[in-house]
Amino acid sequence: MKQKNYTPLIWFLTVAINGLIATAYFLPKTDALKRYDLSWLPLLNALLNGSTFIALLAALISIKQKKIKAHRSFVFLAFSFTSLFLFSYLLYHFSTPSTRFGGTGSIKNIYFLILISHIFLAALIVPLALLTMSYGINGNLIRHRKLAAWTMPIWLYVSLTGVIVYLMISPYYPH
């Protein structure tokens, strides 16, 4: 079976997704969605990140038990949660000004350390996850396993720290 080359699509999606996220932060907020109460979206985002984390853990356990079909299903479930998260995250950040963290002292330093590592690795996980999945789909198991050894812990970290960042900043959201 001829393998499909997803690389151009993966790099296009990587640039587009990370570009949209950066644009959401720096572009003036749109008034088009002002009539809607979107204050519940950060909680949804945290729930979707948490669901991604759980699905990834289930995928990891499944592959350790050599349950390939279950592993694949859980990875696709994690990818689905992440995709829903991305849509919800962009909707919120295109329409709502960023919330400032109000903590002080060492908790502020901890928050920013977690946030900065989360942001950097979230940008990195886009091509890593897509490439790892494409190798698995194409049956290129040697490349899939090598890249998954990096992708899985990073994706787990990003999804878990997404929840932690939400929990730390949620008291400062406007009500």
Secondary structure as the mmCIF struct_conf table of DSSP 4:
data_model
#
loop_
_struct_conf.conf_type_id
_struct_conf.id
_struct_conf.beg_label_comp_id
_struct_conf.beg_label_asym_id
_struct_conf.beg_label_seq_id
_struct_conf.end_label_comp_id
_struct_conf.end_label_asym_id
_struct_conf.end_label_seq_id
HELX_LH_PP_P HELX_LH_PP_P1 LYS A 2 LYS A 4
HELX_RH_AL_P HELX_RH_AL_P1 THR A 7 PHE A 26
BEND BEND1 LEU A 27 LEU A 27
HELX_LH_PP_P HELX_LH_PP_P2 PRO A 28 THR A 30
BEND BEND2 ASP A 31 ASP A 31
TURN_TY1_P TURN_TY1_P1 ALA A 32 ARG A 35
BEND BEND3 TYR A 36 TYR A 36
TURN_TY1_P TURN_TY1_P2 SER A 39 TRP A 40
HELX_RH_AL_P HELX_RH_AL_P2 LEU A 41 LYS A 64
TURN_TY1_P TURN_TY1_P3 GLN A 65 LYS A 66
HELX_RH_AL_P HELX_RH_AL_P3 ILE A 68 SER A 95
BEND BEND4 THR A 96 THR A 96
HELX_LH_PP_P HELX_LH_PP_P3 PRO A 97 PHE A 101
TURN_TY1_P TURN_TY1_P4 GLY A 105 GLY A 105
HELX_RH_AL_P HELX_RH_AL_P4 SER A 106 ILE A 137
TURN_TY1_P TURN_TY1_P5 ASN A 138 GLY A 139
HELX_RH_AL_P HELX_RH_AL_P5 LEU A 141 ILE A 169
HELX_RH_3T_P HELX_RH_3T_P1 SER A 170 TYR A 172
BEND BEND5 TYR A 173 TYR A 173
#
